Amino acid sequence: MLVSMVFQTLYVLVDLYWVGRLGTDAVAAVALSGNLMFIVLAATQMLGVGTTTLVSHATGGRDRARANLIFNQSQVLSLVVGALFLAIAMATRGAYATALSADEPTRQLAADYLLWFIPALALQFGLIAMGSALRGTGNFRPGMIVQTATVILNIVLAPILIFGWGTGVALGVAGAALSTLIAIAIGVVWMTFYFAPADAYVRFSVAEWKPRFDLWRDMLKIGLPAGAEFALMAVYLMLIYVVSRPFGAAAQAGFGIGMRIIQACFLPVVALGFAVGPVAGQNFGARQAARVRETFRTAAGLAAGAMLLLATMTWLMANPMIRVFSSDPQVIAVGEEYLHIVAWNFVASGIVFVSSSMFQAMGNTMPSLITSATRIVLVAVPTLLLAQSPAFALRWIWYISVAAVAVQLVMNLWLLKREFRLRLTFAEAAAA
């Protein structure tokens, strides 16, 4: 799962690296366009978490027929939601670019990038729905293989399309998005072949594609709160870009690069969280309460250790990390300051992510949504108030964010302990 997540994040980092050679405005344009990824993550998490949870419960209960039905229904639902996203995003891409860009060059570049990036994001719906079903059965290998190959393809295509290497046709930022679109399209087609063999645990079955709204409801009941968490993150990022507009494109670029580096640093716990969900979910479905608790203890320890190491590395190497993507002194200064401050919340964020995956595994994602919403409110309200001050500085937001994550950690642990007490009562129920 870690290998898969590494290559998925490389999609963004490769684009950012090559686009950095086009100038600060281009970096800012790609960075603010990347905010749409969180909207897509919200929608795909809404589908993926519900799919993984229900498939893992069916797998743990040895009900293959139900697992297959859930898989096919998730494909239909993902197609519907993906088509809606594509239509809405393409219709509003100009307004989105105008609202968040610091200046006209950034706005135009963002619009050019989104023209191809939005269809690439739309294709993610089907890809993630298929991968989520496989994770629910405990099979992570296909996702790793497909994503590794498609990222390598993206790495090859990006400079060719951006700079016109070998073709003489330089597409600039649009070429970065187009390379991603081509790679993901190939990945979607490739992934479908894993469901074709007769011995595949779950397979495509057109007979099961008639909408089952009861199953859609069950998937969304679990997935909507998880998706809402990412939607809140998208709102948070948009708030940051709006507040940072007076500081110019360089400030937006510095924050954008810093955010992508943070995403890369969080890969170990993201991968761990994706693994925790089906492992704990299958044990929950098999009514093994002790193993559900042990899954969390082990994962939390791994997350804390990994994030402590990464926090130290990020704090010490913030400057050279930013320099990989930009040589602009102002961009480097903003990005370095951002990384130095937010590195303090790495350990807490790692444990929060693992605990959120435990809520998903047990089929109740509301606690995680509540704590995420609390964190966003604790950051957004003071930021909006402080932004009115003439002395306002972006670093104020980063300090507030660190404090908010600490509050979220305490809430998550308390609510998870409560959830264990209420839902892991299999032994008592059997004795009764």
N, C-alpha and C positions, 0 to 999 in steps of 0.2 A: 504493500500500500504506500509506503514511503517513496519507493522508486516511482510509482505512478504519480504521486503528488509533486515530486520534484520536477518531472517532465511537464506536468500540467502548468506549473508556475513559470517554467521556462518560456512558455508561449509569450507571456507578458514581458519577461526580462529580456528576451531576444529582441522583441520589437523596440523596447525602450533603449537598449544598447545601440542599435543601428539608427534609430530616430534621433538619438542624442547627437549624432554627427550632422544633423540638419539644423541644429540651433535650439535655443531656449524655448522659443515659441512652439516649436514642434514637440518638444518634451512635455510642455504644459498641456498641449492639445491632446496628446495620447494619454497623459495622466488623468485628465478630467473625463475623457471618454471612457477610461477604464472604470469609472464609477458605475457605469451601467452593468459591469460584471456583478456588482453586489445586488442589483435588482434581479438579474438572471439567477444569481445564487439563491436569492430569496425564493424565487418561483421554483427553481429546480430542487432546492431543499424541501420545499413544500411537497413536491412529488416524490423525491428520492428517499427522504426519511420515512414517510409513510410506507413506501414500497419495501424498503429494507426491513423495517420493523415487522410488518405483516408477513413477509416472506420468511424471515428468520423464525417467527413464532410458528408458522406452518411447518417449516423444516425441522425445528426442534420437536414438534409434536408428530413428526413423520407423516404429514398429510401432503403428499406430493401434488395431488389434484388441486388442492386449494392454492398451493404455492404457484402452480402454473396459471390458474385463473387470475390471481392477483397480478402476476407478471403481465399478462396480456391486457388486463384492464388498465394497468399503469402506462402501457404504450399508447393506448387510445387517449387517455387523459393528457399525456405529455404532448401528443400531436395537437390537441385542441388548444392547450395553453401556449405552446410554442408559436402556433399560427397567430394567436391573439397578440402575443408580444411583438412579433415581427410587424404586424400591421400598425400597432400603436407607436412603436419606437420609430419606424420609418416616417410616420406622419408628423412626429414631434421632434425629430433630430435637430432641425434648424433652431427651434425655440430653446431646446436643451443647450446647444452650443452657445447661443447668445446669452442665456441666463448665467452661465458659469464662467465664461471666458473673461480674462482681465483686459483684453484688447482685441481689435479687429483681426490682426493676423492670426492670433490664437483661435478665434472663432471660426475663421475660414478653414484652417487646418483641421480643426476638430470635426467640422461638417464633412470634409473630405474623407477623414478616417472612418467616421461612423457609417458612411455609405456602404462600406464593405464589412465593417466590424459587426454591425447589427445582424446581418444574415448569419455570420459566423456564430454569434451568440444564440440565435434562434435554433441552430442545429444542435446546440448543446443539450436541448431538452430531451431529445430522443436518446442521445448518447449517454446522458446521466441516468435516465430511466432504466436503460439496459444494464448499465454498470451497477446500479443500486440493487436490482434483482439478483445479479450474480453475487454481490456482497452478502445479501441475505442468505444465500446458500453456502456462504463461506468460501466462494471462489473468487480470488482477487487477481489471479494470473492474467486473464484476458485483458482487463483494463490496463494493467502494466504494459503488456506487449503492444497494444494498440496505441496508447498514449506516447510510449517511448518512440515508436516508429513515426508517428505524426509530428512530434516535436522535432525530430531530426529532419524531416521533410521541411518543416517551417524554417529551421535554421538555414537550410540550403536555399530556400526560395526567397527569404526576406531580403538579403542584399541584392539579389538579382532583380527583384521587382522594385525595391526602393531606389537603387542607384542605376539600374539598367545595365548591370554587369553582363556582358555577352549579348545583350539584346539592343542596346542603344536607346531603350525607352525607359526613362526614369520616372516612376510614379510617385516618388516621395512618400509621405505618410500613408497615402492610399495604398501603396504597395505593401506596407507592413500589414495592414488589415487584410488585404487580398491574399497574402501568403497564409495567414491564419485561417481564412475561410476555406481555401483549397485543402489545407491539411486536415481540418476538422471534417470536411465533407468526405474525404477518403476514410477517415477514422470511423465515421458513422456506418458507411457501407461495410467496412471490414468487420466491425463489431457484430453486425447482424449474422455473420456466418457462424458465430459461436453458439447460436441457438438452432442451427439447422440439423446437426447430427441426431439420429434416432435415439441415442442414449443420453442426450442432454437432459439435465434435471428439469429445466424449464425450457419450453419451446414456443415459437410463434404458432398460434392457432386462430385462424380467421373466425372459426365458429364461436370463439370466446370473445370476439371484439364487439359484440352488441353491448352498448353501455349498460353497466350495472351500477346504478346510482347509489345503491347501498354500500358497495365496495368503495366507490369514489368518496362517499361520505366518511367511511372508516379511514381511508388513506389521508384525507384532508384534515380529519379531526386530529390525527397525530402530526401531520406535516405542516399545517397552517401556522401553529405557534413557532415551529422551527424556522419556517420561511420568514415569518414576521421578524425574527431576530436579525436576519440579513437585510431585510427591508429597513429596519431601524439603522443598521450600519450605513446603508446607502443614504439615508436622510442625514446622518451624522456627517458623512463625507461631503455631501452637497452643502451643508451648513459651513463646513470648514472652507470650501472653495468660495462661497459667497462672502464670508467674513474676510478672507485673504485677498479679495480682488483689489482693495486699495493698495496692497503691498506690491502688486505687479506680477507679471508672468514668471519672473525668476523665483518669487516666493512660492507660487503655485507649483512650479516645476520641482523645487527643492522638497516640498511636502510630498508631491507625487512620487518622486524617486524613493524617498524615505519609506513611504507606505509600501511600495513594491518590495523593498528590502525586508521590511517587517513581515510581509506575506511569506517571503522565502524562509525567513528564520522560524516562522511558525509551522513550517512543513512537518517537522517530527510529531508535534502534538495533533496536527490535523490528521496525519496518517494514523496515529495512535487512536484518535477519536473515531475515525471511520472503522478501525478494526474492533474497537471496544463495542460499538453498536451491535453488530451481528453476533459476537461472542457472548455478550451479556444477554442479548435478545433470545438466542437459541437456548441458553440455560434458563432464562425466564420461561420460555415456552415449554421446556422440559421440567419445570417446577423444581429447579435446583437452586434454592435460595442462597446457600453458603457459597456456591460458585459465583453467583451474581455479585455478592459482596466482595469476594476475593478478586474478581475482575477489576473492580474499581480501585481497591487498595494497590494492586500491582501497577495498574495504569497510572494512577496518581503519582506514585513514586517515580516511575519512569519519566513522566512528564516534568516533574519538578527538577529532576537531575539534568535532563536534557536542556531545559530552558535556562537553568542557572549557567550552564556552560555557554550557551548561545548568547545570553545577556552579557556575560563577561567579554566575549569576543566582539560583540556589536559595540559595546561601550569603548573598547580599546581601538577598534578599527573603523569607527564611523567615517572619518575623513576619507580614507582610501576607498571605502565602499561607495561613497557618493561620487568620487572622482572617476570611477569606472564609467559612469553614465553622463557626466557633464564636467566641463572645465571652467564654467562660469563661476567666479568667486562668490557671487551672491547666492547662487543656487547651492553651492557647496556649504556655505555658512548656515543657511536655513535647514538643509537636510541633516547636517552634522549635529546641530543643536537638537533637532527633533529626535534623532536616534539616541543621543546621550540621555535624554530625559525618559523616553518611553521604555528604554531597556530595563528600567526599574520595575516595570509591571510584567515582565516576561514570565516569571515563575507563577505568579497569581493567574495570569491569563491561561497558562498551560493547564493548571488544575481546573479552572473554570470550564475549559473546553472539554476535558475528560468527563467532568460531572454532567455537563449538558448531554453528552453522548449516552450517559447512563439513564437520564430521563427519557431519552428517545427509545432506548432499549426496552424500557418497561412500559412504553406506550402512553406516557403522559408528559408532553412537552411544555405544558403551561408554566411550571415553575421556572424553567429556563427562560421563557419569554418574559416573565415578570421581572427577573433579575436583570435581563438585558435592557428592558425598557427603563428600569430604575437607573442603570448606568448612563444611558443616553440622556435622560432627563437631568441627571446630576452634572453632565457636561454641557448640554445645550443651554440650559437656563442661565447659568453664570456667564457663559460665553456671550450670549446675546446681550446681557446687561453690561458686561465689561467692554464689549466692542464699541460702546458709545463713548468711552473715555478717550481723550486725545493721547494719553500715554499708553494705550493698549498695544500689547506685543503678542505675537503668535505663541511664544513660549508659555504664556499664561494658560493657554488651552491644553498644552501637553502636561503641565503639572496637575491641572484639574482632572485630566483623564487618568493619570496614575492613581489619584485618590479614589476616583469612581470605580476603578477595577478592583481595588482592595475591598470596597464595600460590596461589590458584586460577588467576590469570592466568599465572603462571610455568609451572605444570603444563600448562595448555591449550596454550600456545605450543610447549612442548617436545614434547608428544604430537602436535600437528598437524604439526610438522616431521617427526616419525617416520612419521606416516600418509602424508604426501606421498611420502616415500622408498619406502614399501612398496607403495602402491596406484597411484601415477601412473607406471607403468612401461610405458605403451602403446608408446612408440617402440622401447624395447628388445625388447619382445615381438614387434613387427612385423618388426624386423630379424632376429630369430632364426628 
